[in-house]
Amino acid sequence: MRQDDRQPEGGADGAGKRASAVVVGGGLAGITSALALADAGLDVTLLEGRPRLGGLAFSFQRGELTVDNGQHVYLRCCTAYRWFLDRVEGAHLAPVQDRLDVPVLDADRNRLGRLRRTALPVPLHLAASLAGYPHLSLAERAAVGRAALALKGLDPADPALDSQDFGSWLAARGQSKRAIEALWDLVGVATLNAVAGDASLGLAAMVFKTGLLSEPGAADIGWARVPLGDIHDGLARKALDSAGVRTELRARVTSVSRSKNGGWRVEVPGESIPADTVVLAVPQAETHDLLPDGALDEPDRLLGIDTAPILNIHVVYDRKVLRRPFFAALGTPVQWVFDRTEASGLAQGQYLALSQSAAQDEIDAPVAALRERYLPELERLLPAAHGARVLDFFVTRERTATFAPTPGVGRLRPGAHTNASGLYLAGAWTATGWPATMEGAVRSGITAARAALTALDRPHGHLFEEAA
């Protein structure tokens, strides 16, 4: 919905005066909330402390390269994020595979396997791929099939699952260490940012049931073919402007408090902004510091939601060493490798980005040590890298990239509502039912906006319905 399609003016505090909203945080959750509220006719101000939008999915310049801070992907089942892409008119810049196809290279055995789907119904869509998966024995493949059927019977919303860890559940169902490494963690580490033994069974069940066991095409992979900043900052800002949102960058909020008339006041250096509705779409620790007294029954629970790091390694070669757009790896510290040459604007050579999730052991390692470790590993995986000259090697570190999906985290994640009328929470760390993904962030923004519009008695049928 665009600006000229909005609902008629008139707010909760009287006809002729539009209701106002302030959204704190310009990541995907905040952008989504701001767009949804503006589309419903509210006067919206979006405040972001950084000099750009996009949160933890952004781009920056390094010489002539445009670099994403990390490799972000989504799946066809990420319907809220796809809604966001459509809303900012960026879907064509981040297409989805026609069909799931993941090359998996085993460095130790020098073998290539593929995780691919067919058009057959679930679970037969993956049967042929699993039957021919060379990284597992016949017995391990059979055991994986049995575990997948057991997983299909779980209810991810069952609170009892949240207290269990996924690794123990897999071991109890006959999954070998190799099967966990070559299949379950291959997918789970990338989506959950944790190995199976450190992940909530509830969140793991949600990932595998939704991505692999819901619809044949659910796990088809999509990723941006341009810098993320082109979408999450450039196109998002254009959409916000078109919707009439006032967007302020480098505007760090210092406090949120009740005003004398029962509304809200949001303080930034040099300005006090009144609002009928406030959405806090910032990380959990920052939310905790901004919450007014009494807004949550147990606000310190937010501080119990731990974070998990992601390390990204960037390598520029003087020649092409990888002919696939991406691959996953086994038997090596390398996890996922993407070709970012074209998206970065590199004119000659090849630029590879390595995404290393659950990187607690390496997040603070010196660049020289990472270079010494990972360049030989890339040569093991990519014979063409032998003799290729490394023109640049650098790392980006997101020490608090996601919330940690540990057992018990579900009871700590708050919903969109607070005890304070007109104050709502958004962010991938809130109770979306999803792990910390772009999908979860967008869903949280939609949920917060829907809650606010419901309280204001505003129509919101234009919003993405599956996020309810």
DOLUM-391201 format. One line per 8 residues: their letters; for each residue z, x, y of C-alpha. Coordinates in steps of 0.001 Angstrom, whole numbers, plus 500000, padded with zeros to 6 digits. Example, Ala and Ser with C-alpha at 12.3 -4.5 7.8 and 13.67 -1.06 7.14 Angstrom:
BEGIN
as	507800:512300:495500 ~ 507140:513670:498940
This chain:
BEGIN
mrqddrqp	500000:500000:500000 ~ 499060:501406:503405 ~ 500541:500838:506844 ~ 498357:497841:507658 ~ 499395:496187:504389 ~ 503103:496171:505160 ~ 505358:493148:505117 ~ 505934:491336:508462
eggadgag	508555:492733:510793 ~ 512110:491454:510730 ~ 515153:493114:509202 ~ 518557:492444:507751 ~ 520136:492385:511208 ~ 517948:489763:512815 ~ 514376:488686:513325 ~ 512279:490844:515591
krasavvv	514123:494039:514778 ~ 512871:496093:511879 ~ 515468:497458:509506 ~ 515737:501232:509638 ~ 516240:503835:506943 ~ 516943:507550:506837 ~ 515986:509509:503743 ~ 517743:512854:503406
ggglagit	515652:515328:501410 ~ 511902:515898:501254 ~ 511424:516618:497570 ~ 509533:514221:495318 ~ 512471:511810:495187 ~ 512818:511684:498949 ~ 509090:511425:499626 ~ 508823:508562:497152
salalada	511777:506685:498657 ~ 510431:507131:502168 ~ 506962:505884:501234 ~ 508326:502886:499339 ~ 510653:501855:502164 ~ 507965:502281:504812 ~ 505475:500313:502719 ~ 507983:497447:502740
gldvtlle	508105:497441:506539 ~ 511156:499556:507356 ~ 511290:502134:510133 ~ 511830:505320:508122 ~ 512901:508810:509100 ~ 512637:511566:506484 ~ 514786:514661:507073 ~ 514122:517912:505236
grprlggl	515989:521155:505835 ~ 513156:523390:504668 ~ 509973:524060:506654 ~ 507933:522131:504056 ~ 508011:519153:501726 ~ 507942:519271:497931 ~ 511448:520358:496974 ~ 511334:522749:494016
afsfqrge	507640:522149:493330 ~ 505977:524014:496171 ~ 503546:526779:497109 ~ 503686:529858:499311 ~ 501353:532619:500464 ~ 501398:536138:499056 ~ 498662:538021:500792 ~ 495449:536187:499962
ltvdngqh	497032:534348:497030 ~ 498408:530838:497249 ~ 501219:530867:494715 ~ 503126:527987:493123 ~ 506810:528845:492778 ~ 506475:527789:489137 ~ 504060:526146:486765 ~ 504674:522393:486837
vylrccta	502979:520027:484394 ~ 503285:516358:483555 ~ 502241:514147:480661 ~ 500171:511004:480497 ~ 503405:509115:479775 ~ 504722:510218:483193 ~ 503550:506989:484737 ~ 505763:507160:487832
yrwfldrv	504483:510595:488800 ~ 500941:509345:488228 ~ 501778:506450:490569 ~ 502904:509027:493120 ~ 499658:510975:492746 ~ 497688:507780:493329 ~ 499866:506879:496322 ~ 499178:510192:498066
egahlapv	495530:510132:496934 ~ 495882:513276:494846 ~ 495239:512129:491268 ~ 491828:513823:491156 ~ 493498:517154:491950 ~ 495823:517019:488924 ~ 493809:515561:486020 ~ 495122:514981:482503
qdrldvpv	493562:516375:479329 ~ 491243:513996:477523 ~ 493397:514606:474456 ~ 496478:516709:473802 ~ 495429:520223:472785 ~ 497940:523077:472952 ~ 496892:526516:471664 ~ 499915:528254:470105
ldadrnrl	499666:532023:469570 ~ 502035:533811:467181 ~ 502433:537385:468387 ~ 504088:538605:465169 ~ 501547:537138:462770 ~ 498543:537365:465072 ~ 497607:533770:464344 ~ 496407:530899:466473
grlrrtal	497495:527345:465780 ~ 496905:524174:467749 ~ 498910:521070:468425 ~ 496281:518390:468845 ~ 496112:514656:468570 ~ 493517:512246:467306 ~ 492852:508663:468375 ~ 494732:507302:465360
pvplhlaa	497856:505208:465965 ~ 501336:506766:466118 ~ 502479:508716:464109 ~ 499142:509380:462396 ~ 497721:510765:465653 ~ 499524:514074:464993 ~ 499349:514074:461199 ~ 496230:516225:460900
slagyphl	497541:518740:463422 ~ 500881:519043:461665 ~ 499259:519305:458247 ~ 497181:522258:459401 ~ 499758:523914:461649 ~ 499732:527525:460437 ~ 503044:528530:461994 ~ 505065:526498:459481
slaeraav	505144:526452:455688 ~ 504123:523359:453771 ~ 507783:522540:453097 ~ 508664:522994:456789 ~ 505834:520706:457853 ~ 507036:518011:455471 ~ 510583:518371:456790 ~ 509315:518083:460377
graalalk	507584:514823:459483 ~ 510785:513410:458034 ~ 512797:514451:461104 ~ 510207:512882:463409 ~ 510531:509561:461589 ~ 514321:509780:461876 ~ 514003:510574:465571 ~ 511796:507530:466054
gldpadpa	514692:505357:464937 ~ 517121:506659:467562 ~ 517931:504842:470789 ~ 518012:507446:473597 ~ 520163:505100:475684 ~ 522936:505082:473065 ~ 525890:506864:474746 ~ 526910:508315:471383
ldsqdfgs	523741:510435:471326 ~ 524585:511999:474665 ~ 527685:513655:473212 ~ 525748:515340:470384 ~ 523534:518398:470581 ~ 519937:518285:469409 ~ 520134:521529:467433 ~ 522892:520276:465127
wlaargqs	521001:517041:464574 ~ 517862:518987:463610 ~ 519769:521308:461266 ~ 521361:518328:459545 ~ 517856:517040:458859 ~ 516619:520155:457169 ~ 514910:521850:460088 ~ 514664:525601:459559
kraiealw	515180:528153:462316 ~ 511428:528750:462235 ~ 510626:525046:462573 ~ 512938:524753:465572 ~ 511314:527773:467224 ~ 507697:526931:466389 ~ 507782:523220:467162 ~ 510946:521579:468442
dlvgvatl	511874:524267:470980 ~ 508234:524916:471806 ~ 508186:521442:473346 ~ 511870:520971:474118 ~ 512521:524140:476093 ~ 509590:523400:478399 ~ 510615:519787:479008 ~ 514412:519986:478852
navagdas	514956:523539:480129 ~ 517321:524208:477226 ~ 517123:525259:473606 ~ 517892:522584:471045 ~ 521470:523741:470482 ~ 522269:523359:474183 ~ 520522:520024:474758 ~ 521837:516479:474636
lglaamvf	520488:514596:471637 ~ 519990:511574:473872 ~ 517722:513426:476291 ~ 515862:515181:473468 ~ 515289:511869:471709 ~ 513941:510437:474953 ~ 511495:513338:475379 ~ 510130:513306:471837
ktgllsep	510081:509528:471407 ~ 508313:508965:474714 ~ 505987:511942:474616 ~ 505051:512191:470951 ~ 506055:508945:469260 ~ 505216:506139:471696 ~ 501441:506051:472226 ~ 498700:508360:470932
gaadigwa	497862:509719:474374 ~ 501395:509921:475762 ~ 501669:513731:475494 ~ 498264:514594:476977 ~ 499011:517289:479564 ~ 498153:517181:483257 ~ 498580:519861:485892 ~ 497446:520594:489426
rvplgdih	494141:522429:489756 ~ 495054:523214:493354 ~ 498261:524685:494803 ~ 501145:522253:494448 ~ 501717:522443:498178 ~ 498330:520830:498751 ~ 499661:517711:497025 ~ 503441:517674:497466
dglarkal	503348:518873:501062 ~ 499863:518403:502535 ~ 498825:515095:500995 ~ 502384:513788:500940 ~ 502803:514447:504655 ~ 499488:512744:505369 ~ 500622:509693:503373 ~ 503964:509622:505164
dsagvrte	502244:509827:508546 ~ 499884:507003:507602 ~ 502826:504877:506519 ~ 504526:505417:509867 ~ 507325:507634:508568 ~ 508873:510022:511049 ~ 509092:513307:509126 ~ 511334:516052:510471
lrarvtsv	511293:519493:508864 ~ 513926:522196:509424 ~ 516318:519295:509985 ~ 519417:519986:507916 ~ 521784:517033:507767 ~ 525392:517885:508563 ~ 527073:514519:507967 ~ 526547:510885:507000
srsknggw	529078:508368:508264 ~ 529614:504709:509057 ~ 528805:503610:512574 ~ 530951:501176:514529 ~ 528512:498319:513925 ~ 528705:498721:510130 ~ 525496:500675:509809 ~ 525089:504407:509311
rvevpges	524787:507524:511423 ~ 523069:510619:510098 ~ 523826:513802:512017 ~ 521447:516734:512401 ~ 521846:519522:514973 ~ 521049:518008:518347 ~ 520594:514405:517180 ~ 522510:511458:515757
ipadtvvl	520207:509013:513955 ~ 521272:505387:513359 ~ 520155:503578:510208 ~ 520736:500407:508232 ~ 519990:502229:504987 ~ 520451:505836:503905 ~ 519051:507472:500786 ~ 520522:510833:499802
avpqaeth	517759:512604:497887 ~ 519213:516107:497726 ~ 520766:518155:494893 ~ 524068:517084:493400 ~ 526273:519644:495161 ~ 524745:518829:498549 ~ 525096:515118:497836 ~ 528767:515663:497008
dllpdgal	529326:517338:500376 ~ 527565:514563:502324 ~ 529118:511564:500573 ~ 531533:509562:502732 ~ 535001:508970:501279 ~ 535019:506219:498682 ~ 531258:506163:498178 ~ 531728:507114:494516
depdrllg	534796:506507:492389 ~ 534813:510052:491029 ~ 532648:512154:493352 ~ 533728:515426:491742 ~ 531764:514400:488654 ~ 528679:515453:490558 ~ 529978:519024:490552 ~ 530243:518840:486764
idtapiln	526464:518497:486455 ~ 525537:522104:485786 ~ 522206:523667:486679 ~ 519753:525693:484598 ~ 517318:528398:485761 ~ 513594:528933:485322 ~ 511989:532340:485734 ~ 508323:532599:486643
ihvvydrk	506375:535816:486135 ~ 503099:536326:487977 ~ 500528:538890:486878 ~ 497191:539655:488545 ~ 494681:541621:486447 ~ 491495:543301:487605 ~ 489488:541409:484997 ~ 489522:538261:482902
vlrrpffa	491916:538611:479961 ~ 492449:534935:479026 ~ 489652:532456:478347 ~ 491843:529388:477836 ~ 493434:527428:480681 ~ 496850:527898:479061 ~ 498659:528633:475817 ~ 502148:528666:474332
algtpvqw	503509:531644:472416 ~ 505781:532378:469447 ~ 507372:535598:468209 ~ 507635:536943:471750 ~ 509748:536401:474872 ~ 506648:534858:476477 ~ 506812:531051:476444 ~ 503886:529429:478300
vfdrteas	501013:531153:480126 ~ 498658:529459:482592 ~ 495507:530692:484263 ~ 496034:530119:488005 ~ 493058:532162:489214 ~ 490977:529412:490764 ~ 493911:527422:492129 ~ 495343:530490:493858
glaqgqyl	492113:531362:495618 ~ 491773:534721:493843 ~ 488184:535902:494240 ~ 488117:538655:491593 ~ 490116:539391:488464 ~ 492513:536916:486868 ~ 495939:535600:487838 ~ 498269:534485:485040
alsqsaaq	501558:532641:485547 ~ 504244:532804:482846 ~ 506775:529978:482846 ~ 510075:531038:481271 ~ 512515:528135:480918 ~ 516174:528365:479899 ~ 516105:531830:481436 ~ 519841:532402:481797
deidapva	519605:535902:480275 ~ 516814:537109:482553 ~ 517056:535190:485800 ~ 518655:538144:487614 ~ 516826:540943:485794 ~ 515145:543534:488066 ~ 511406:543178:488532 ~ 510857:546632:487021
alrerylp	512699:545635:483833 ~ 510713:542401:483562 ~ 507480:544285:484073 ~ 508397:546753:481340 ~ 509179:543926:478964 ~ 506427:541396:479636 ~ 503285:543445:480205 ~ 503352:544872:476653
elerllpa	503988:541366:475323 ~ 500906:540064:477109 ~ 498896:542886:475545 ~ 500179:541828:472106 ~ 499051:538274:472757 ~ 495841:539037:474646 ~ 493789:541952:473279 ~ 491599:541848:476376
ahgarvld	494627:542881:478440 ~ 494538:546333:476830 ~ 493135:548682:479430 ~ 493077:546029:482154 ~ 494592:547199:485417 ~ 497528:545231:486804 ~ 496854:544670:490491 ~ 500071:542767:491194
ffvtrert	503239:541833:489324 ~ 505939:539708:490914 ~ 508489:537077:489975 ~ 509849:533860:491419 ~ 513327:532768:490446 ~ 514658:529231:490570 ~ 518313:529711:489674 ~ 519072:526005:490014
atfaptpg	515672:524730:488899 ~ 516994:521705:486989 ~ 520204:520080:485978 ~ 521391:521402:482632 ~ 520734:518766:479923 ~ 523927:519616:478053 ~ 525703:517197:475728 ~ 527824:514859:477828
vgrlrpga	525757:515145:480993 ~ 524703:511510:480762 ~ 528149:510204:481680 ~ 528154:512386:484799 ~ 524824:511224:486226 ~ 525303:508428:488786 ~ 522946:505545:489364 ~ 521223:504769:492651
htnasgly	523973:502487:493955 ~ 527161:503693:495589 ~ 530305:501813:496585 ~ 529125:501922:500196 ~ 526644:499193:501067 ~ 523404:500607:502377 ~ 523916:504074:500848 ~ 521840:505091:497805
lagawtat	521285:508188:495685 ~ 518052:509701:494409 ~ 517090:512893:492634 ~ 516043:513944:489145 ~ 519741:514574:488384 ~ 520648:510890:488823 ~ 520691:508423:485922 ~ 516964:508035:485340
gwpatmeg	517122:508396:481553 ~ 514703:511343:481918 ~ 515389:515071:482005 ~ 514867:517026:485231 ~ 511127:516598:485665 ~ 508761:515525:488422 ~ 508652:512183:486624 ~ 512418:511813:486806
avrsgita	512426:512687:490498 ~ 509802:510075:491362 ~ 511510:507435:489232 ~ 514784:508076:491035 ~ 513124:507650:494409 ~ 511558:504368:493366 ~ 514856:503111:491931 ~ 516751:503948:495125
araaltal	514122:502258:497281 ~ 514120:499196:495063 ~ 517918:498942:495294 ~ 517784:499230:499088 ~ 515023:496647:499441 ~ 516824:494231:497139 ~ 519963:494499:499299 ~ 517855:493882:502411
drphghlf	516156:490941:500699 ~ 512787:492602:501116 ~ 509870:492098:498711 ~ 509094:495183:496644 ~ 506479:494003:494174 ~ 504238:496876:495326 ~ 506595:499381:493725 ~ 506012:500930:490348
eeaa	507710:498501:487983 ~ 508469:500696:484965 ~ 511048:502645:486979 ~ 513307:499596:487143
